[in-house]
Amino acid sequence: MNAKQAVAARLLQLCDQKNLAINGLANQSGVSPSTVYSMLNEKSQNPGVASIKKICDGLEISLREFFDCDLFDDLEQEIK
């Protein structure tokens, strides 16, 4: 799993835990649904920390809590 995939999986995991749809997450976080969907799309570029921070604020969690997950252990290095 690479970093983009881990972020996408974590977003879906948090939505499931909070019983939120993707659009609900976007609205609650103050980011556009297209931003959230692009973070879930494997063809997108790396999600920005600012967007992740807004999502964390909307979910009322810290960045540390977002990344404190097994999904981020042993990430593969992305080759460009």
C-alpha positions in Angstrom: 0.0 0.0 0.0 1.3 3.5 -0.8 0.6 6.7 1.0 -2.3 7.8 -1.3 -4.0 4.5 -0.9 -3.5 4.6 2.9 -5.1 8.2 3.1 -8.0 7.0 1.0 -8.6 3.9 3.1 -8.3 6.0 6.3 -10.9 8.5 5.0 -13.3 5.6 4.2 -12.6 4.1 7.6 -13.4 7.3 9.4 -16.6 7.9 7.4 -17.7 4.4 8.4 -16.9 5.0 12.1 -18.7 8.3 12.1 -21.6 7.1 9.9 -20.9 9.8 7.3 -21.3 9.7 3.6 -18.5 11.3 1.5 -20.6 14.4 0.8 -21.4 14.6 4.5 -17.7 14.5 5.4 -17.0 17.3 2.8 -19.8 19.5 4.2 -18.8 18.9 7.8 -15.2 19.7 7.0 -15.7 22.7 4.8 -14.0 21.2 1.7 -15.6 20.5 -1.6 -16.9 17.0 -2.3 -14.7 17.0 -5.4 -11.7 17.5 -3.1 -12.7 14.5 -1.0 -13.4 12.4 -4.0 -10.1 13.3 -5.6 -8.4 12.1 -2.4 -10.2 8.8 -2.8 -9.3 8.5 -6.5 -6.0 6.6 -7.0 -5.2 8.6 -10.1 -5.1 11.9 -8.1 -2.0 13.5 -6.9 -0.9 13.3 -3.2 -3.5 14.9 -1.0 -2.4 18.1 0.7 -1.8 18.3 4.4 -4.1 21.4 4.5 -7.0 19.4 3.1 -6.4 16.5 5.5 -6.2 19.1 8.4 -9.6 20.5 7.4 -11.1 17.0 7.3 -9.6 16.3 10.7 -11.1 19.5 12.1 -14.5 18.6 10.6 -14.2 15.1 12.3 -13.0 16.7 15.5 -9.8 14.6 15.5 -6.1 15.7 15.4 -3.7 15.0 12.6 -2.0 12.6 15.0 -5.2 10.7 15.4 -5.7 10.6 11.6 -2.3 9.1 11.0 -2.3 6.9 14.2 -3.5 3.9 12.3 -2.0 0.6 11.1 -2.7 1.7 7.5 0.3 4.0 7.7 2.8 1.3 8.9 5.2 0.0 6.4 4.1 2.2 3.5 5.7 1.3 0.1 7.8 4.0 -1.4 6.1 5.5 -4.4 8.2 5.4 -7.6 7.7 8.3 -10.0 
